[in-house]
Amino acid sequence: MYRLLALLLLLPAIARAELPPSLQSAAETLSSRTSVQASFTQTKNSILFMEPEVRAGRLELRRADGRLLWLYDGEAPKILLADGRAFPAFKSAKEAGVEGAEGYSMPGLTDLAKLMAGLVALEPTVLDARFVAVEAGDNRWTLTPKKAGDTAMFKTITIAVGGSPLAVTSVEMAEATGDTTVLAFEDTVLDAALDPVRFQTPRERSTP
């Protein structure tokens, strides 16, 4: 679960000329946004199962520090990604327990978090540094990983943008395992003022 959830964080930057002009233009527009909120549907097709796994939820991304809330609907996990770790969202240190208060880490978590945020908000530095991008038509681009760590996880990633204001509408990840995960976004809100309390870690919530 955390491997997918760890896929989201951003740092502002300037678009690079190596990106296709159409992607560079979209990245310049989206990377200036201060926040991203959206509903998502996550569909995972696994080579191990006959039927796809479909889950829904909502994300909130704060660009200033790259903190991300990944909130599955219902009783499913609600996770805060902050400072390279994953925390139970909306809990105090006492509610989260010892491990939850410290946050969960895994190799490459910070790097993967930046990667996914780069995809969701088209962070141009992330795209340019980690992918070879080619146009796929209809405001879509196929990204092939450059780095060994990324190629171990993904064969390709296809992103699509659209709407007004312009936003990422889907991220399709062809995983190295043969599985495919598609994130479809809707009801996207950009530049909204976000409640800072929602982005506090358990320890920060416990501090008077």
LOTORLO-636882 format. One record per residue (C-alpha): residue in three letters; x, y, z. Coordinates in steps of 0.25 Angstrom, whole numbers, plus 5000, padded with zeros to 4 digits. Layout:
[ALA, [X, Y, Z]]
...
! end
This chain:
[MET, [5000, 5000, 5000]]
[TYR, [5011, 5010, 5004]]
[ARG, [5018, 5008, 4991]]
[LEU, [5007, 5014, 4983]]
[LEU, [5004, 5024, 4994]]
[ALA, [5018, 5028, 4994]]
[LEU, [5016, 5033, 4980]]
[LEU, [5014, 5048, 4983]]
[LEU, [5022, 5061, 4987]]
[LEU, [5026, 5074, 4980]]
[LEU, [5037, 5085, 4979]]
[PRO, [5035, 5097, 4970]]
[ALA, [5044, 5098, 4958]]
[ILE, [5046, 5104, 4944]]
[ALA, [5043, 5095, 4932]]
[ARG, [5054, 5090, 4924]]
[ALA, [5056, 5090, 4909]]
[GLU, [5058, 5075, 4908]]
[LEU, [5043, 5073, 4911]]
[PRO, [5034, 5073, 4898]]
[PRO, [5029, 5087, 4896]]
[SER, [5014, 5083, 4899]]
[LEU, [5018, 5076, 4912]]
[GLN, [5027, 5088, 4916]]
[SER, [5016, 5098, 4914]]
[ALA, [5006, 5090, 4922]]
[ALA, [5017, 5088, 4933]]
[GLU, [5020, 5103, 4933]]
[THR, [5005, 5105, 4936]]
[LEU, [5003, 5094, 4946]]
[SER, [5016, 5095, 4954]]
[SER, [5012, 5110, 4958]]
[ARG, [5000, 5105, 4966]]
[THR, [5000, 5106, 4981]]
[SER, [4991, 5094, 4984]]
[VAL, [4984, 5083, 4977]]
[GLN, [4972, 5076, 4982]]
[ALA, [4964, 5065, 4975]]
[SER, [4956, 5053, 4976]]
[PHE, [4962, 5040, 4970]]
[THR, [4958, 5026, 4966]]
[GLN, [4970, 5016, 4966]]
[THR, [4968, 5004, 4958]]
[LYS, [4979, 4993, 4959]]
[ASN, [4980, 4981, 4949]]
[SER, [4989, 4970, 4955]]
[ILE, [4994, 4958, 4947]]
[LEU, [4991, 4951, 4960]]
[PHE, [4976, 4953, 4960]]
[MET, [4964, 4952, 4950]]
[GLU, [4957, 4965, 4954]]
[PRO, [4963, 4979, 4956]]
[GLU, [4963, 4985, 4970]]
[VAL, [4956, 4999, 4970]]
[ARG, [4957, 5009, 4981]]
[ALA, [4953, 5023, 4982]]
[GLY, [4957, 5035, 4991]]
[ARG, [4962, 5049, 4991]]
[LEU, [4976, 5055, 4991]]
[GLU, [4981, 5069, 4996]]
[LEU, [4995, 5074, 4992]]
[ARG, [5002, 5086, 4999]]
[ARG, [5012, 5091, 4989]]
[ALA, [5020, 5099, 5000]]
[ASP, [5026, 5087, 5007]]
[GLY, [5021, 5076, 4998]]
[ARG, [5012, 5070, 5009]]
[LEU, [5001, 5061, 5003]]
[LEU, [4988, 5055, 5009]]
[TRP, [4984, 5042, 5002]]
[LEU, [4970, 5039, 5007]]
[TYR, [4963, 5026, 5003]]
[ASP, [4948, 5026, 5005]]
[GLY, [4941, 5019, 5016]]
[GLU, [4949, 5011, 5027]]
[ALA, [4961, 5010, 5017]]
[PRO, [4974, 5017, 5021]]
[LYS, [4976, 5032, 5022]]
[ILE, [4991, 5035, 5021]]
[LEU, [4999, 5048, 5022]]
[LEU, [5012, 5048, 5014]]
[ALA, [5021, 5058, 5021]]
[ASP, [5036, 5060, 5022]]
[GLY, [5039, 5046, 5015]]
[ARG, [5030, 5038, 5024]]
[ALA, [5016, 5033, 5024]]
[PHE, [5007, 5036, 5036]]
[PRO, [4993, 5032, 5040]]
[ALA, [4985, 5045, 5036]]
[PHE, [4977, 5053, 5046]]
[LYS, [4982, 5046, 5059]]
[SER, [4990, 5051, 5071]]
[ALA, [5003, 5044, 5076]]
[LYS, [4995, 5036, 5086]]
[GLU, [4984, 5032, 5076]]
[ALA, [4995, 5028, 5066]]
[GLY, [5003, 5019, 5075]]
[VAL, [5018, 5019, 5076]]
[GLU, [5021, 5015, 5062]]
[GLY, [5010, 5024, 5056]]
[ALA, [5015, 5036, 5063]]
[GLU, [5029, 5033, 5058]]
[GLY, [5024, 5031, 5044]]
[TYR, [5027, 5019, 5034]]
[SER, [5038, 5020, 5025]]
[MET, [5043, 5011, 5014]]
[PRO, [5055, 5011, 5004]]
[GLY, [5053, 5023, 4994]]
[LEU, [5040, 5028, 5001]]
[THR, [5044, 5043, 5000]]
[ASP, [5049, 5041, 4985]]
[LEU, [5036, 5033, 4981]]
[ALA, [5027, 5043, 4988]]
[LYS, [5034, 5054, 4980]]
[LEU, [5032, 5046, 4967]]
[MET, [5017, 5044, 4969]]
[ALA, [5015, 5059, 4973]]
[GLY, [5023, 5062, 4960]]
[LEU, [5013, 5054, 4952]]
[VAL, [5000, 5060, 4959]]
[ALA, [5005, 5074, 4957]]
[LEU, [5015, 5073, 4946]]
[GLU, [5027, 5077, 4953]]
[PRO, [5036, 5080, 4942]]
[THR, [5049, 5077, 4949]]
[VAL, [5044, 5063, 4953]]
[LEU, [5039, 5060, 4939]]
[ASP, [5052, 5065, 4932]]
[ALA, [5062, 5058, 4942]]
[ARG, [5055, 5045, 4942]]
[PHE, [5048, 5042, 4929]]
[VAL, [5049, 5042, 4914]]
[ALA, [5036, 5048, 4910]]
[VAL, [5029, 5047, 4897]]
[GLU, [5015, 5052, 4892]]
[ALA, [5004, 5041, 4891]]
[GLY, [4993, 5051, 4885]]
[ASP, [4981, 5057, 4891]]
[ASN, [4989, 5064, 4902]]
[ARG, [4995, 5051, 4907]]
[TRP, [5010, 5048, 4909]]
[THR, [5017, 5035, 4911]]
[LEU, [5029, 5035, 4921]]
[THR, [5040, 5025, 4920]]
[PRO, [5048, 5024, 4933]]
[LYS, [5063, 5028, 4932]]
[LYS, [5068, 5023, 4946]]
[ALA, [5070, 5009, 4950]]
[GLY, [5062, 5011, 4963]]
[ASP, [5050, 5016, 4954]]
[THR, [5052, 5005, 4944]]
[ALA, [5051, 4994, 4955]]
[MET, [5037, 4999, 4958]]
[PHE, [5031, 5004, 4944]]
[LYS, [5032, 5001, 4930]]
[THR, [5025, 5014, 4926]]
[ILE, [5016, 5024, 4931]]
[THR, [5005, 5032, 4923]]
[ILE, [5000, 5045, 4928]]
[ALA, [4988, 5053, 4922]]
[VAL, [4983, 5067, 4925]]
[GLY, [4971, 5074, 4921]]
[GLY, [4959, 5083, 4927]]
[SER, [4959, 5098, 4931]]
[PRO, [4967, 5101, 4939]]
[LEU, [4977, 5092, 4933]]
[ALA, [4980, 5080, 4942]]
[VAL, [4985, 5065, 4941]]
[THR, [4973, 5056, 4938]]
[SER, [4980, 5043, 4939]]
[VAL, [4993, 5035, 4942]]
[GLU, [4994, 5021, 4937]]
[MET, [5006, 5013, 4942]]
[ALA, [5011, 5001, 4935]]
[GLU, [5018, 4994, 4946]]
[ALA, [5031, 4985, 4944]]
[THR, [5023, 4974, 4951]]
[GLY, [5013, 4974, 4939]]
[ASP, [5002, 4980, 4947]]
[THR, [4996, 4993, 4943]]
[THR, [4990, 5004, 4952]]
[VAL, [4982, 5016, 4947]]
[LEU, [4978, 5028, 4955]]
[ALA, [4967, 5036, 4949]]
[PHE, [4965, 5050, 4955]]
[GLU, [4952, 5059, 4955]]
[ASP, [4946, 5070, 4963]]
[THR, [4960, 5076, 4963]]
[VAL, [4962, 5090, 4971]]
[LEU, [4975, 5097, 4969]]
[ASP, [4981, 5108, 4978]]
[ALA, [4971, 5107, 4989]]
[ALA, [4975, 5111, 5003]]
[LEU, [4977, 5098, 5011]]
[ASP, [4975, 5096, 5026]]
[PRO, [4989, 5095, 5032]]
[VAL, [4983, 5086, 5043]]
[ARG, [4980, 5075, 5034]]
[PHE, [4995, 5074, 5030]]
[GLN, [5000, 5073, 5044]]
[THR, [5008, 5060, 5047]]
[PRO, [5003, 5053, 5060]]
[ARG, [5014, 5059, 5068]]
[GLU, [5011, 5073, 5063]]
[ARG, [4996, 5071, 5067]]
[SER, [5000, 5067, 5081]]
[THR, [5009, 5080, 5083]]
[PRO, [5001, 5091, 5090]]
! end
